[in-house]
Amino acid sequence: MSQAAVVALTAVASMQPDASKPGAGPATQPQSMDLHTAIEHGQLATEFRGNGRDVMRAILTNRTAGTLTVRVPAGQMFESGSNVVIVLRSGEVELRPGRPAEVTIQTAATRSANKVADRPYTLSYGTLPRLESLLAYAQEHAELTTGTLQTAILALAENLPLSAVSKFSAAGGDLPTHFDTTPFRVETNDIIHALLTLRAIGVREGDVAMNIDPQLKVEAMIEPLTRPAAMRYYGISPSTEWEYWKTQLLSGDPSTRHYALYGIARFYPEVALEMLPKWARETKTQTVFRISAIQALADTQRPEALPILERLSDEFGADTELGRTAANSAKFLNAHLAKLSANRTATVSFRSNSALSQF
């Protein structure tokens, strides 16, 4: 049984073969066939229920007198009304005569209009040739998550914009969509790996709508767990990363320029400790940058940032937005440092480079 496609197998009942049923002949030799063929030949009784997205539960009953191995191929589709799902990875299960087995199959929605709810499904004769390369790639890369593959499928099938699949809020406001895509929103890590997967199977980057939004790049670079994959996708090396953050801050998209302050705080904390207080105190700087600079100080996770935040809180005063932001950031950092001290381990490791100059 495949480790990916058929992930659970449980015998739920036991009963004797019924000789009156089709396919229940005297032969006892083991047989092997795909799901469609077994059903068409009357050798398999089935019941399918799915959630319209990632899970399909099947109760399969071998109606023959011998052992039956059933293969569920990648690309097999199931339908329920307007809902259509597709099997992500091939798998097989061995069934003893007359014994129902419950099998869980990994699926993905082929359309964002799918209703995510438990309901019965039937086997579909439909195919989606445009997904063949993706499914073949997924079969060889078990590390790809369901969220990654679901995102890649919707990119190929519907070419959805970033705002329809991302969990983070669009900086410029969400674009209107025809359907509620909430069930198909994923973490930034899944989106970046979906784009890497699409690139690997030969899809041109300029043809993927979610890749157009500049927010994705900075969101991916600012997230520590996603950053390595983002650097691969965008061609950013350790030697050019600082230049990326500098360019993002000085001339990036107006809606996301301030994100660079958080990136610098997380990955270059020593630089940030000297630089960010200056940005916070500069009265000619836009408020969004001053507030972001204050909040980013807490993102350095450095004890040295705590007295800086406390001084900023006193300087700006409790009756100002900047003062309140500094006070709240100080509380957040203090609690975080206390937790780290108690656990004696950091949940995220940030690197720094004290040799970098200010700008």
N, C-alpha and C positions, 0 to 999 in steps of 0.2 A: 504493500500500500504506500503510495506516495506520501512523503512527509508534509507536502504543502497542500495539495488539492483536497485530499480526503484526510481530514485531520482528526476525526473521531469515529470510532466504530464500536457500537455496543449492541449485543444481542438483547432484544427486548422481549422476545417470546419464543416459545418452542411449540411446533405443531407438526404433524405427520404430513407428508406430501399427499395431495389429492390427485389420484390417478385420473379423475374426470376432467382435470384442468389441462388446457393446451400445454404441450411441452413436457408433461409429466410421464414420459414413456419409460420403458424398461432400462434404457441405457444408463449406466452409472459412471461412464468415463468423464473425467474432469473436462470442462469446456471453458473457453475464454473468448469473450466478445465485448464490443463496445456497448454502451448504454442503449443507444438507439436500436441497434440490431436485436439486443436481448428483449426489448419491449415489443418490437415488431413481430418477432417470432413467438411471442407468448411465453417466453421462458422466464420472464421477470415481472412481478407485480410491484408497482411503485406508488408512492405518495410523496409529494414534494410540498414543502412550506418554506418560504423565504421572507426576509425583511426588506426586500427591494434594493438592497445595497451589497453588504459583504457576506451574508450568511444564507446558505440554502441547506435545510435539513431534509434528508431523504430517508424514507423507510423502504427498504428493498427486500423483497421476498423471492428467493430462488424457487421457481415452480418446476424444476427438473428433478430427476432422481439422483443426480450426481452433483459434485462440487462445481460451482460456477464462479469464474473470475470475471468481474465486470469492470471495464475501463471507462472512466469518465474523462473525455479528452478536453484539453484547453480549447476554448472557443465554442464549446457547447452552450447553447442559449436556452433560457427558460422564460416564459411569459405569464403574466397575470393581468388581464385587461390591457391597459396601456403600459404597464410596467414590463421592462425587459432587462434581464441580467445575463451576464456571461461568465463562464467558468474561467478562472485565471490560470490555473496550473493543472496539468493532467495528473490523474491518480487512478488507482484501482483498488478493488476490495474483493476478497474471496468470501463467497457465500456458501454455506452448507444447505443441503436440501430442506426446503420447507421452514427455514428458520429466519424470521424477519430480522434485519439488522438496521440500526439507525446510523446514518452516515452524515457528517457535516462537510459541506463542500464550500470552498472559498470562491466567492463570486465578486463581481463589481457591476454597478449600474452602467448601462450603455447610454443613459440620458439623464440629465439633471431634473427632468420632470417626474421621475419615478417617485411614487408615494412610499415613504419608508414606514412600513407597518407590516406586521405578521399577516400573511395571507397565503392561500394555496396557489401553486404554480403548476404549469404543464410544460412538457418538453417542447421546444421550438425547433422548427426546421430551418430557421433563418440563419444567415451567416453575415459576418462583418469582415470582409477581406482586408480592410484598412487596418485592422487590429492584429493581423497575423504575425507581422514582424515583432510587434510589442510582446505578444503572448509567447512567441518562441524565445525571445530574450528573457522574459520573466522565468521561463522554465529552467534556464541555465543560471539564474541569479536569485537564489532563494533569499538573499538578504534584503531584497526589495519589499517594502511593507505594502500592505493592502492600500493604505492611504496614498502612497506614492503611485501605485499602479492605477488606482481609481482616478487620480488627478491626470495621469498621462492619457487614460482612456477618454476622459471628458475633453481633453485638449484635442485629441484626434477626431472624436465624434462630433463635438460641438464648438470647439475652439473658444471656450469661455474666457472672459476677461479675468484678470487677477482678482478683482473685487468679488467675483462669484465663488472663488475657491479658497481665498485666504481667511484665516481666523483673525488676523490683525485688521484694524479699521483703515480704510483708505484715507490718506492724509488730505486728499483733495475732495473727499466726499464720495460715497458709493455711487457707482453707475447704476442706473435702473436696469432691472432684469425682469424677464417675463415670469420667472418662477422663483419660488423660495428655495435657494440653494444651500440653506443652512446645514442640512445633513451631509453635504459634500465639502464643507469647509475643513481645511486641514492645517497643520502646523507648517511654518515656513520651511522646515527641514524636508517635509514631504514634497513641497513644491519644487525646491531646488533639485532634489533627487529625481523628480519626475522630468524636469528639464534636462538633466544629465542623461537620463534614460532615453528620452526622445532624440537627443543628439547622437547617442550611441547607435540608434537604429536608422540614422540618416535623415531625420526630420530637420529641415532648415529652421534655424532659430528665428528668422524674420517672419516665418509663417505661423508662429505660436503667439496668440494674442496676449496671454498672461505675461509674456516676456517683455512686452512693450513698456509697461508701467515702471518708471525709475524707482519707485518705492521698494520694489522687491529686492533690488540689489543691496540697498542700505539696510533693510530689515534683516536680510540674510547675513550680511557682514557683521551686524551688531550683536547677533545672537551667538554666544560662544560655542554651542553645540553644532550650529549650522555653518559657522564660519569656515571650517576647512573645506567643506563641499562647495561653498560659495566661491572661495578662492580658486578652486579647480575650474568651476564653471565660467567665471569671469576672467580667468587668466591673471589673477593677482598673486604674486609671489611674496614671500617674506620680505624681500628686499624692496618691493614696490608698494607694500601695504601702507606705509606712512604717507607716501605721496597720494595714495587713494583718499585717505582721510583728510589730508590737507586740501585736496582739490574739492572734495565733497563739501567741506566747511566754507571754503572761499567762493566757490562757483557752482555748487550743486543745485539741483532743482529747488526752487524757493520753498516748496512745501516740506522738504526733508533735509535742508541744509543743517538745521540744528541737531539732527540725529548724530552728526559727526562728533559732537561734544561728548556724547555717551560712548561712542566707539573709542575715542581717545582716552576717556576715563577708564574704560574696561581693559584696554590692551596696552596703554602707555600711561599707567597711573602716576609715575614720577613726573612726567611732563605735565599731566593734568593738574597735579597739586600746585604747580607754579602758575599755570596758564589760566585755569578756570576762575580763580578769584578775581583776576583782572577783567575777565569777560563779565563777571557778575557785577563788578563795581563801575563798569564803563557806562555812563549815563547816555551816551550817544548811540549805544547799541540797542537794537530792538528788544522789547520785553521778553519775547519768546526765547531769545538767545540767553538773556540774563537768567531767566528761570531755569532753562535747561542746563546752564553752567552750574547753578546751585545744586540741582538734583543730581547732575552727573558726578559731583564731588562725592556723594554717597556711594556711587557706583564704583569708585576706586577701591572700595573695601579696605582702605588703609586707615589705621588709627590716627595718622597725622591729619586726616581730613576733618576729624571731629572738632578740634578747637577752631579750625578755620570756619566751619559752618556756624559754630556758636558765636564767633566774632561777627560774622555776617548778619546773624539774627539780631544782635545788639545794634549793629550799625544801621540797619534798615528799619528796625522797630517792629513791634508786634502788630501794629495797626496797618502795615503795608503788605501787599501780596508777596513781595520779595522777602520780607522779614518772616512771614508765616511759612513760606517755602523753605527757608533756611532752617527754621526751628523744627519743622516736620522732617526734613532731611537728616538733621542731627539726631532726632529720636530714632529714625529708621536705621541709621548707621550704627548708633549705640546699641540697639537691640540686636542687630546683625553681628556685631563684634562680640557681644556677650554670648550669643549662640555659638559662634565659632570657637570661642574660648572654652565653652562648656564641652563641646564635642571634640575639641582639639584636632579638627580637620576642616578644611574648606571644601565647600561643595563644588566650586568652580575655581580653576587656577588661571590667573591672568598673568601675562608676561609683560615686562616693561623694558624700556630702552632709555636710560638716562642720558645717552649721548646725543639724542635728538634735540635739535634746536627749536626754539619757539618760532611762531610766525604770527 
